[in-house]
Amino acid sequence: MTVTRTMEEMQDAVDVYISQFEEGYFPPMELLARLQEELGELAREIQHMYGTKKKKDTEAIRSLEEEIGDLLFVIICLANREQINLDMALGRVMNKFATRDADRWTKKGDVK
């Protein structure tokens, strides 16, 4: 069964999880290090799937879904710690791209 959540629900779920621990959210620099670590793991999986460097027989199989999920979890932790509403942040970025890059790329159906 697939569960669809809003960004707010995702942030709330992570907050409920983290709030059960005395340590709470890690400091920003530690979260940044974890973000880099998770991004590296995602890059490694993409390299194994699409690049020339394939997995060794002894390496565990991890999915892109799992690696992206790990990355998303750390991004949400950082946003929550810094009290950033990810829905609003993404909205601002989408608006920026829509205006700044409105004519940068060829849109489907455009005839030149």
MMTF fields as JSON, N, C-alpha, C and O atoms, coordinates in Angstrom:
{
  "mmtfVersion": "1.0.0",
  "mmtfProducer": "UNKNOWN",
  "numBonds": 447,
  "numAtoms": 448,
  "numGroups": 112,
  "numChains": 1,
  "numModels": 1,
  "chainsPerModel": [1],
  "groupsPerChain": [112],
  "chainIdList": ["A"],
  "bondAtomList": [4, 2, 8, 6, 12, 10, 16, 14, 20, 18, 24, 22, 28, 26, 32, 30, 36, 34, 40, 38, 44, 42, 48, 46, 52, 50, 56, 54, 60, 58, 64, 62, 68, 66, 72, 70, 76, 74, 80, 78, 84, 82, 88, 86, 92, 90, 96, 94, 100, 98, 104, 102, 108, 106, 112, 110, 116, 114, 120, 118, 124, 122, 128, 126, 132, 130, 136, 134, 140, 138, 144, 142, 148, 146, 152, 150, 156, 154, 160, 158, 164, 162, 168, 166, 172, 170, 176, 174, 180, 178, 184, 182, 188, 186, 192, 190, 196, 194, 200, 198, 204, 202, 208, 206, 212, 210, 216, 214, 220, 218, 224, 222, 228, 226, 232, 230, 236, 234, 240, 238, 244, 242, 248, 246, 252, 250, 256, 254, 260, 258, 264, 262, 268, 266, 272, 270, 276, 274, 280, 278, 284, 282, 288, 286, 292, 290, 296, 294, 300, 298, 304, 302, 308, 306, 312, 310, 316, 314, 320, 318, 324, 322, 328, 326, 332, 330, 336, 334, 340, 338, 344, 342, 348, 346, 352, 350, 356, 354, 360, 358, 364, 362, 368, 366, 372, 370, 376, 374, 380, 378, 384, 382, 388, 386, 392, 390, 396, 394, 400, 398, 404, 402, 408, 406, 412, 410, 416, 414, 420, 418, 424, 422, 428, 426, 432, 430, 436, 434, 440, 438, 444, 442],
  "bondOrderList": [1, 1, 1, 1, 1, 1, 1, 1, 1, 1, 1, 1, 1, 1, 1, 1, 1, 1, 1, 1, 1, 1, 1, 1, 1, 1, 1, 1, 1, 1, 1, 1, 1, 1, 1, 1, 1, 1, 1, 1, 1, 1, 1, 1, 1, 1, 1, 1, 1, 1, 1, 1, 1, 1, 1, 1, 1, 1, 1, 1, 1, 1, 1, 1, 1, 1, 1, 1, 1, 1, 1, 1, 1, 1, 1, 1, 1, 1, 1, 1, 1, 1, 1, 1, 1, 1, 1, 1, 1, 1, 1, 1, 1, 1, 1, 1, 1, 1, 1, 1, 1, 1, 1, 1, 1, 1, 1, 1, 1, 1, 1],
  "groupList": [{"groupName": "MET", "atomNameList": ["N", "CA", "C", "O"], "elementList": ["N", "C", "C", "O"], "formalChargeList": [0, 0, 0, 0], "bondAtomList": [1, 0, 2, 1, 3, 2], "bondOrderList": [1, 1, 2], "singleLetterCode": "M", "chemCompType": "L-PEPTIDE LINKING"}, {"groupName": "THR", "atomNameList": ["N", "CA", "C", "O"], "elementList": ["N", "C", "C", "O"], "formalChargeList": [0, 0, 0, 0], "bondAtomList": [1, 0, 2, 1, 3, 2], "bondOrderList": [1, 1, 2], "singleLetterCode": "T", "chemCompType": "L-PEPTIDE LINKING"}, {"groupName": "VAL", "atomNameList": ["N", "CA", "C", "O"], "elementList": ["N", "C", "C", "O"], "formalChargeList": [0, 0, 0, 0], "bondAtomList": [1, 0, 2, 1, 3, 2], "bondOrderList": [1, 1, 2], "singleLetterCode": "V", "chemCompType": "L-PEPTIDE LINKING"}, {"groupName": "ARG", "atomNameList": ["N", "CA", "C", "O"], "elementList": ["N", "C", "C", "O"], "formalChargeList": [0, 0, 0, 0], "bondAtomList": [1, 0, 2, 1, 3, 2], "bondOrderList": [1, 1, 2], "singleLetterCode": "R", "chemCompType": "L-PEPTIDE LINKING"}, {"groupName": "GLU", "atomNameList": ["N", "CA", "C", "O"], "elementList": ["N", "C", "C", "O"], "formalChargeList": [0, 0, 0, 0], "bondAtomList": [1, 0, 2, 1, 3, 2], "bondOrderList": [1, 1, 2], "singleLetterCode": "E", "chemCompType": "L-PEPTIDE LINKING"}, {"groupName": "GLN", "atomNameList": ["N", "CA", "C", "O"], "elementList": ["N", "C", "C", "O"], "formalChargeList": [0, 0, 0, 0], "bondAtomList": [1, 0, 2, 1, 3, 2], "bondOrderList": [1, 1, 2], "singleLetterCode": "Q", "chemCompType": "L-PEPTIDE LINKING"}, {"groupName": "ASP", "atomNameList": ["N", "CA", "C", "O"], "elementList": ["N", "C", "C", "O"], "formalChargeList": [0, 0, 0, 0], "bondAtomList": [1, 0, 2, 1, 3, 2], "bondOrderList": [1, 1, 2], "singleLetterCode": "D", "chemCompType": "L-PEPTIDE LINKING"}, {"groupName": "ALA", "atomNameList": ["N", "CA", "C", "O"], "elementList": ["N", "C", "C", "O"], "formalChargeList": [0, 0, 0, 0], "bondAtomList": [1, 0, 2, 1, 3, 2], "bondOrderList": [1, 1, 2], "singleLetterCode": "A", "chemCompType": "L-PEPTIDE LINKING"}, {"groupName": "TYR", "atomNameList": ["N", "CA", "C", "O"], "elementList": ["N", "C", "C", "O"], "formalChargeList": [0, 0, 0, 0], "bondAtomList": [1, 0, 2, 1, 3, 2], "bondOrderList": [1, 1, 2], "singleLetterCode": "Y", "chemCompType": "L-PEPTIDE LINKING"}, {"groupName": "ILE", "atomNameList": ["N", "CA", "C", "O"], "elementList": ["N", "C", "C", "O"], "formalChargeList": [0, 0, 0, 0], "bondAtomList": [1, 0, 2, 1, 3, 2], "bondOrderList": [1, 1, 2], "singleLetterCode": "I", "chemCompType": "L-PEPTIDE LINKING"}, {"groupName": "SER", "atomNameList": ["N", "CA", "C", "O"], "elementList": ["N", "C", "C", "O"], "formalChargeList": [0, 0, 0, 0], "bondAtomList": [1, 0, 2, 1, 3, 2], "bondOrderList": [1, 1, 2], "singleLetterCode": "S", "chemCompType": "L-PEPTIDE LINKING"}, {"groupName": "PHE", "atomNameList": ["N", "CA", "C", "O"], "elementList": ["N", "C", "C", "O"], "formalChargeList": [0, 0, 0, 0], "bondAtomList": [1, 0, 2, 1, 3, 2], "bondOrderList": [1, 1, 2], "singleLetterCode": "F", "chemCompType": "L-PEPTIDE LINKING"}, {"groupName": "GLY", "atomNameList": ["N", "CA", "C", "O"], "elementList": ["N", "C", "C", "O"], "formalChargeList": [0, 0, 0, 0], "bondAtomList": [1, 0, 2, 1, 3, 2], "bondOrderList": [1, 1, 2], "singleLetterCode": "G", "chemCompType": "PEPTIDE LINKING"}, {"groupName": "PRO", "atomNameList": ["N", "CA", "C", "O"], "elementList": ["N", "C", "C", "O"], "formalChargeList": [0, 0, 0, 0], "bondAtomList": [1, 0, 2, 1, 3, 2], "bondOrderList": [1, 1, 2], "singleLetterCode": "P", "chemCompType": "L-PEPTIDE LINKING"}, {"groupName": "LEU", "atomNameList": ["N", "CA", "C", "O"], "elementList": ["N", "C", "C", "O"], "formalChargeList": [0, 0, 0, 0], "bondAtomList": [1, 0, 2, 1, 3, 2], "bondOrderList": [1, 1, 2], "singleLetterCode": "L", "chemCompType": "L-PEPTIDE LINKING"}, {"groupName": "HIS", "atomNameList": ["N", "CA", "C", "O"], "elementList": ["N", "C", "C", "O"], "formalChargeList": [0, 0, 0, 0], "bondAtomList": [1, 0, 2, 1, 3, 2], "bondOrderList": [1, 1, 2], "singleLetterCode": "H", "chemCompType": "L-PEPTIDE LINKING"}, {"groupName": "LYS", "atomNameList": ["N", "CA", "C", "O"], "elementList": ["N", "C", "C", "O"], "formalChargeList": [0, 0, 0, 0], "bondAtomList": [1, 0, 2, 1, 3, 2], "bondOrderList": [1, 1, 2], "singleLetterCode": "K", "chemCompType": "L-PEPTIDE LINKING"}, {"groupName": "CYS", "atomNameList": ["N", "CA", "C", "O"], "elementList": ["N", "C", "C", "O"], "formalChargeList": [0, 0, 0, 0], "bondAtomList": [1, 0, 2, 1, 3, 2], "bondOrderList": [1, 1, 2], "singleLetterCode": "C", "chemCompType": "L-PEPTIDE LINKING"}, {"groupName": "ASN", "atomNameList": ["N", "CA", "C", "O"], "elementList": ["N", "C", "C", "O"], "formalChargeList": [0, 0, 0, 0], "bondAtomList": [1, 0, 2, 1, 3, 2], "bondOrderList": [1, 1, 2], "singleLetterCode": "N", "chemCompType": "L-PEPTIDE LINKING"}, {"groupName": "TRP", "atomNameList": ["N", "CA", "C", "O"], "elementList": ["N", "C", "C", "O"], "formalChargeList": [0, 0, 0, 0], "bondAtomList": [1, 0, 2, 1, 3, 2], "bondOrderList": [1, 1, 2], "singleLetterCode": "W", "chemCompType": "L-PEPTIDE LINKING"}],
  "groupTypeList": [0, 1, 2, 1, 3, 1, 0, 4, 4, 0, 5, 6, 7, 2, 6, 2, 8, 9, 10, 5, 11, 4, 4, 12, 8, 11, 13, 13, 0, 4, 14, 14, 7, 3, 14, 5, 4, 4, 14, 12, 4, 14, 7, 3, 4, 9, 5, 15, 0, 8, 12, 1, 16, 16, 16, 16, 6, 1, 4, 7, 9, 3, 10, 14, 4, 4, 4, 9, 12, 6, 14, 14, 11, 2, 9, 9, 17, 14, 7, 18, 3, 4, 5, 9, 18, 14, 6, 0, 7, 14, 12, 3, 2, 0, 18, 16, 11, 7, 1, 3, 6, 7, 6, 3, 19, 1, 16, 16, 12, 6, 2, 16],
  "groupIdList": [1, 2, 3, 4, 5, 6, 7, 8, 9, 10, 11, 12, 13, 14, 15, 16, 17, 18, 19, 20, 21, 22, 23, 24, 25, 26, 27, 28, 29, 30, 31, 32, 33, 34, 35, 36, 37, 38, 39, 40, 41, 42, 43, 44, 45, 46, 47, 48, 49, 50, 51, 52, 53, 54, 55, 56, 57, 58, 59, 60, 61, 62, 63, 64, 65, 66, 67, 68, 69, 70, 71, 72, 73, 74, 75, 76, 77, 78, 79, 80, 81, 82, 83, 84, 85, 86, 87, 88, 89, 90, 91, 92, 93, 94, 95, 96, 97, 98, 99, 100, 101, 102, 103, 104, 105, 106, 107, 108, 109, 110, 111, 112],
  "secStructList": [7, 7, 7, 7, 7, 7, 2, 2, 2, 2, 2, 2, 2, 2, 2, 2, 2, 2, 2, 6, 1, 6, 6, 7, 1, 7, 7, 2, 2, 2, 2, 2, 2, 2, 2, 2, 2, 2, 2, 2, 2, 2, 2, 2, 2, 2, 2, 2, 2, 2, 1, 1, 7, 7, 7, 7, 6, 6, 1, 7, 7, 7, 7, 2, 2, 2, 2, 2, 2, 2, 2, 2, 2, 2, 2, 2, 2, 2, 2, 2, 2, 6, 6, 7, 7, 2, 2, 2, 2, 2, 2, 2, 2, 2, 2, 2, 2, 2, 2, 2, 6, 6, 6, 6, 1, 7, 7, 6, 6, 7, 7, 7],
  "xCoordList": [0.831, 0.0, 0.878, 1.782, 0.625, 1.373, 0.676, -0.535, 1.462, 0.935, 1.473, 2.686, 0.576, 0.983, 0.871, -0.161, 1.943, 1.963, 2.288, 2.999, 1.757, 2.15, 3.535, 4.011, 4.173, 5.474, 5.365, 6.236, 4.292, 4.08, 3.962, 4.52, 3.24, 3.101, 4.444, 4.731, 5.26, 6.589, 7.44, 8.117, 7.397, 8.169, 7.669, 8.472, 6.36, 5.794, 6.2, 6.537, 6.171, 6.533, 7.987, 8.293, 8.871, 10.284, 10.437, 11.216, 9.699, 9.794, 9.313, 9.927, 8.23, 7.73, 8.797, 9.045, 9.423, 10.462, 11.651, 12.079, 12.179, 13.368, 13.07, 13.929, 11.874, 11.516, 11.471, 11.441, 11.468, 11.438, 12.812, 12.93, 13.847, 15.204, 15.707, 15.46, 16.403, 16.972, 17.889, 17.916, 18.635, 19.606, 18.937, 19.523, 17.74, 17.038, 17.78, 18.475, 17.616, 18.27, 19.766, 20.193, 20.547, 21.987, 22.255, 21.406, 23.419, 23.787, 23.898, 24.11, 23.757, 23.771, 24.998, 24.863, 26.165, 27.362, 27.359, 27.832, 26.834, 26.749, 25.696, 25.889, 24.59, 23.569, 24.116, 23.81, 24.918, 25.531, 26.456, 26.465, 27.231, 28.111, 27.293, 27.658, 26.189, 25.32, 24.689, 24.527, 24.33, 23.752, 24.762, 24.41, 26.001, 27.047, 27.279, 27.494, 27.235, 27.406, 26.292, 26.552, 25.055, 23.921, 23.947, 23.599, 24.355, 24.477, 25.543, 25.375, 26.632, 27.675, 27.16, 27.503, 26.337, 25.764, 24.813, 24.778, 24.047, 23.17, 24.001, 23.689, 25.048, 25.927, 26.535, 26.648, 26.92, 27.513, 26.507, 26.852, 25.258, 24.233, 23.964, 23.813, 23.904, 23.687, 24.867, 24.68, 26.068, 27.258, 27.184, 27.509, 26.756, 26.649, 25.582, 25.746, 24.497, 23.394, 23.655, 23.358, 24.212, 24.297, 25.716, 25.94, 26.658, 28.036, 28.827, 28.28, 30.115, 30.989, 31.467, 31.926, 31.368, 31.828, 30.668, 29.779, 30.684, 29.597, 29.91, 31.056, 28.898, 29.045, 29.906, 29.933, 30.61, 31.314, 30.278, 29.225, 30.572, 29.647, 29.391, 28.341, 30.335, 30.214, 29.449, 29.144, 29.13, 28.446, 26.941, 26.35, 26.339, 24.886, 24.171, 24.647, 23.027, 22.197, 21.312, 20.572, 21.403, 20.547, 19.849, 20.42, 18.643, 17.875, 18.029, 18.359, 17.785, 17.764, 16.69, 16.877, 15.567, 14.476, 14.962, 14.686, 15.676, 16.189, 17.177, 17.124, 18.071, 19.086, 18.463, 18.866, 17.493, 16.814, 16.014, 15.946, 15.409, 14.704, 15.624, 15.253, 16.826, 17.81, 18.178, 18.26, 18.397, 18.756, 17.616, 17.852, 16.395, 15.234, 15.077, 14.753, 15.303, 15.197, 16.158, 15.772, 17.391, 18.376, 18.027, 18.193, 17.553, 17.125, 15.982, 15.97, 15.032, 13.921, 14.423, 13.955, 15.362, 15.943, 16.563, 16.347, 17.329, 17.981, 16.926, 17.026, 15.928, 14.862, 14.116, 13.863, 13.768, 13.055, 13.896, 13.397, 15.165, 16.039, 16.109, 16.148, 16.124, 16.236, 14.873, 14.788, 13.811, 12.435, 12.097, 11.532, 12.462, 12.181, 11.007, 11.029, 9.992, 8.84, 9.238, 9.391, 9.402, 9.884, 8.883, 9.285, 7.607, 6.607, 6.78, 6.746, 6.965, 7.176, 8.517, 8.606, 9.55, 10.868, 10.83, 11.383, 10.174, 10.067, 9.227, 9.543, 8.16, 7.322, 8.117, 7.964, 8.975, 9.814, 10.791, 11.006, 11.37, 12.327, 11.623, 12.141, 10.445, 9.703, 9.333, 9.4, 8.947, 8.637, 9.88, 9.809, 11.001, 12.257, 12.589, 12.931, 12.485, 12.796, 11.802, 12.18, 10.534, 9.492, 9.696, 9.39, 10.206, 10.403, 11.789, 11.916, 12.807, 14.176, 14.46, 15.126, 13.959, 14.285, 13.111, 13.051, 12.176, 10.959, 11.264, 10.555, 12.299, 12.621, 13.963, 14.521, 14.46, 15.784, 15.755, 16.687, 14.712, 14.631, 13.527, 12.595, 13.645, 12.636, 11.472, 11.638, 10.306, 9.126, 8.565, 8.636, 8.012, 7.382, 6.292, 5.483, 6.279, 5.273, 5.689, 5.027, 6.788, 7.266, 7.798, 8.554, 7.411, 7.888, 8.847, 8.513, 10.005, 11.019, 11.181, 11.988],
  "yCoordList": [-1.177, 0.0, 1.243, 1.363, 2.151, 3.388, 4.473, 4.667, 5.174, 6.277, 7.568, 7.748, 8.461, 9.754, 10.769, 10.861, 11.537, 12.537, 13.896, 14.014, 14.909, 16.263, 16.521, 15.765, 17.575, 17.95, 18.218, 17.819, 18.893, 19.188, 17.895, 17.786, 16.925, 15.636, 14.92, 14.287, 15.019, 14.413, 15.084, 14.415, 16.416, 17.136, 16.786, 16.615, 16.677, 16.314, 14.902, 14.666, 13.962, 12.572, 12.473, 11.759, 13.184, 13.175, 13.821, 13.346, 14.903, 15.582, 14.685, 14.656, 13.96, 13.026, 11.968, 11.626, 11.456, 10.438, 10.995, 10.392, 12.128, 12.704, 13.152, 13.042, 13.65, 14.191, 13.145, 13.499, 11.873, 10.837, 10.595, 9.84, 11.231, 11.028, 12.266, 13.39, 12.069, 13.174, 14.049, 15.269, 13.425, 14.165, 15.122, 16.14, 14.811, 15.656, 15.723, 14.786, 16.837, 17.018, 17.251, 17.906, 16.704, 16.951, 18.415, 19.07, 18.932, 20.305, 20.418, 19.414, 21.633, 21.825, 21.245, 20.643, 21.417, 20.901, 19.376, 18.796, 18.723, 17.268, 16.815, 15.825, 17.541, 17.221, 17.428, 16.655, 18.462, 18.691, 17.532, 17.08, 17.056, 15.908, 14.667, 13.913, 14.457, 13.318, 13.463, 12.478, 14.692, 14.957, 14.605, 13.989, 14.992, 14.672, 13.164, 12.619, 12.502, 11.048, 10.359, 9.472, 10.768, 10.16, 10.459, 9.601, 11.662, 12.008, 11.146, 10.711, 10.901, 10.019, 8.604, 7.968, 8.116, 6.782, 6.729, 5.735, 7.79, 7.861, 7.887, 7.191, 8.683, 8.76, 7.399, 7.013, 6.686, 5.354, 4.4, 3.642, 4.439, 3.563, 3.913, 3.02, 5.197, 5.613, 5.176, 4.732, 5.3, 4.848, 3.349, 2.892, 2.582, 1.127, 0.767, -0.175, 1.525, 1.209, 1.675, 0.959, 2.879, 3.489, 3.764, 4.046, 3.685, 3.989, 2.741, 1.65, 2.939, 1.831, 1.01, -0.118, 1.556, 0.847, 0.066, 0.643, -1.226, -2.076, -2.552, -2.492, -3.016, -3.518, -4.77, -5.564, -4.919, -6.172, -7.175, -6.793, -8.433, -9.478, -9.409, -9.846, -8.868, -8.812, -7.586, -7.497, -6.631, -5.403, -5.609, -6.264, -5.042, -5.127, -4.346, -3.31, -4.865, -4.18, -3.188, -3.557, -1.933, -0.888, -0.203, -0.05, 0.199, 0.793, 2.303, 2.917, 2.89, 4.344, 4.904, 5.953, 4.201, 4.652, 4.763, 5.752, 3.756, 3.769, 4.91, 5.608, 5.1, 6.15, 7.544, 8.435, 7.737, 9.033, 9.26, 10.384, 8.2, 8.306, 8.73, 9.57, 8.153, 8.539, 10.011, 10.737, 10.436, 11.828, 12.767, 13.809, 12.399, 13.207, 13.319, 14.39, 12.228, 12.239, 13.261, 14.026, 13.279, 14.216, 15.655, 16.567, 15.869, 17.213, 17.689, 18.841, 16.81, 17.179, 17.466, 18.408, 16.673, 16.94, 18.329, 19.074, 18.678, 19.992, 21.107, 22.111, 20.919, 21.929, 22.091, 23.213, 20.988, 21.053, 21.747, 22.585, 21.393, 21.992, 23.498, 24.247, 23.935, 25.364, 26.033, 27.195, 25.287, 25.779, 26.332, 27.416, 25.552, 25.896, 25.06, 23.834, 25.712, 25.045, 24.644, 25.499, 23.356, 22.883, 23.143, 23.364, 23.121, 23.421, 24.854, 25.107, 25.785, 27.186, 27.349, 28.079, 26.677, 26.779, 26.272, 26.901, 25.13, 24.592, 25.502, 25.692, 26.065, 26.999, 28.191, 28.617, 28.732, 29.872, 29.48, 30.236, 28.302, 27.842, 27.605, 27.975, 26.99, 26.745, 28.06, 28.168, 29.051, 30.367, 31.0, 31.598, 30.862, 31.406, 30.766, 31.462, 29.443, 28.764, 29.13, 29.311, 29.237, 29.553, 30.937, 31.154, 31.867, 33.224, 33.388, 33.882, 32.987, 33.17, 32.327, 32.782, 31.108, 30.17, 29.94, 28.915, 30.897, 30.721, 30.393, 29.595, 30.994, 30.775, 30.066, 30.075, 29.469, 28.839, 27.501, 27.174, 26.726, 25.375, 25.293, 26.098, 24.312, 24.108, 23.334, 22.206, 23.947, 23.308, 22.314, 22.508, 21.26, 20.237, 20.901, 21.668, 20.605, 21.161, 22.482, 22.951, 23.089, 24.333, 24.04, 23.088, 24.84, 24.688, 25.852, 27.018, 25.514, 26.54, 26.709, 27.526],
  "zCoordList": [0.0, 0.0, 0.0, 0.826, -0.901, -1.004, -0.197, -0.304, 0.612, 1.401, 0.808, 0.691, 0.436, -0.082, 1.04, 1.705, 1.25, 2.317, 1.734, 0.736, 2.374, 2.016, 2.594, 3.441, 2.14, 2.678, 4.176, 4.949, 4.58, 6.002, 6.807, 7.899, 6.27, 6.957, 7.069, 8.085, 6.034, 6.093, 7.167, 7.947, 7.196, 8.21, 9.608, 10.525, 9.781, 11.079, 11.486, 12.646, 10.544, 10.843, 11.301, 12.256, 10.624, 11.016, 12.389, 13.215, 12.637, 13.924, 15.06, 16.126, 14.843, 15.859, 16.141, 17.298, 15.092, 15.263, 16.052, 17.037, 15.627, 16.261, 17.691, 18.566, 17.932, 19.246, 20.353, 21.532, 19.997, 21.018, 21.645, 22.61, 21.099, 21.589, 22.322, 21.884, 23.421, 24.2, 23.343, 23.504, 22.435, 21.63, 20.643, 20.278, 20.216, 19.25, 17.922, 17.528, 17.252, 15.943, 16.129, 17.079, 15.21, 15.229, 14.882, 14.279, 15.254, 14.867, 13.346, 12.666, 12.81, 11.359, 10.648, 9.583, 11.212, 10.53, 10.47, 9.492, 11.497, 11.471, 10.459, 9.755, 10.393, 9.388, 7.981, 7.073, 7.799, 6.491, 6.123, 4.978, 7.09, 6.837, 6.486, 5.583, 7.2, 6.902, 5.528, 4.807, 5.165, 3.843, 2.756, 1.75, 2.957, 1.989, 1.91, 0.827, 3.051, 3.077, 2.297, 1.485, 2.547, 1.852, 0.355, -0.457, -0.009, -1.426, -2.09, -3.229, -1.384, -1.906, -2.138, -3.134, -1.216, -1.378, -2.569, -3.293, -2.772, -3.941, -5.22, -6.187, -5.217, -6.399, -6.708, -7.871, -5.679, -5.874, -6.512, -7.418, -6.036, -6.611, -8.075, -8.908, -8.389, -9.778, -10.642, -11.775, -10.112, -10.848, -11.11, -12.206, -10.108, -10.284, -11.316, -12.092, -11.314, -12.233, -13.66, -14.617, -13.801, -15.127, -15.598, -16.776, -14.697, -15.053, -15.409, -15.566, -15.529, -15.919, -14.731, -14.907, -13.533, -12.337, -11.734, -11.109, -11.924, -11.421, -10.0, -9.555, -9.308, -7.943, -7.906, -8.846, -6.786, -6.526, -6.046, -5.537, -6.207, -5.76, -4.257, -3.785, -3.512, -2.053, -1.56, -0.371, -2.453, -2.047, -1.983, -2.842, -0.956, -0.783, -1.879, -2.342, -2.279, -3.265, -2.515, -1.603, -2.916, -2.338, -3.497, -4.577, -3.273, -4.357, -4.367, -3.352, -5.526, -5.626, -4.7, -4.083, -4.608, -3.732, -2.285, -1.606, -1.827, -0.455, -0.254, 0.759, -1.208, -1.079, -1.14, -0.392, -2.018, -2.087, -0.806, -0.309, -0.271, 1.002, 2.134, 2.954, 2.188, 3.201, 3.065, 4.055, 1.838, 1.565, 1.968, 2.578, 1.629, 1.977, 3.493, 4.005, 4.206, 5.664, 6.268, 7.153, 5.803, 6.354, 5.958, 6.768, 4.743, 4.333, 5.233, 5.667, 5.509, 6.382, 7.796, 8.435, 8.286, 9.614, 9.663, 10.619, 8.645, 8.606, 8.538, 9.244, 7.69, 7.572, 8.895, 9.333, 9.523, 10.796, 11.861, 12.613, 11.917, 12.921, 12.744, 13.721, 11.5, 11.198, 11.02, 10.625, 11.314, 11.237, 9.845, 9.701, 8.843, 7.449, 6.969, 7.077, 6.444, 5.863, 4.438, 3.566, 4.214, 2.912, 1.79, 0.648, 2.092, 1.067, 0.568, -0.636, 1.498, 1.117, 0.398, -0.589, 0.884, 0.26, -1.18, -2.082, -1.388, -2.746, -3.627, -4.801, -3.073, -3.832, -4.331, -5.476, -3.459, -3.856, -4.966, -5.913, -4.838, -5.854, -7.192, -8.245, -7.144, -8.386, -9.058, -10.282, -8.278, -8.828, -9.456, -10.529, -8.783, -9.309, -10.658, -11.614, -10.727, -11.986, -13.076, -14.233, -12.706, -13.695, -14.298, -15.471, -13.513, -14.034, -14.646, -15.766, -13.938, -14.418, -15.651, -16.581, -15.659, -16.739, -17.689, -18.368, -17.736, -18.542, -20.0, -20.613, -20.559, -21.974, -22.172, -23.269, -21.129, -21.192, -21.904, -22.64, -21.702, -22.234, -23.28, -23.285, -24.163, -25.19, -24.582, -24.118, -24.589, -24.031, -25.023, -26.237, -24.487, -25.339, -26.166, -25.644, -27.446, -28.331, -28.982, -29.909, -28.499, -29.132, -30.524, -30.719, -31.469, -32.837, -33.111, -32.902, -33.566, -33.857, -35.344, -35.788]
}
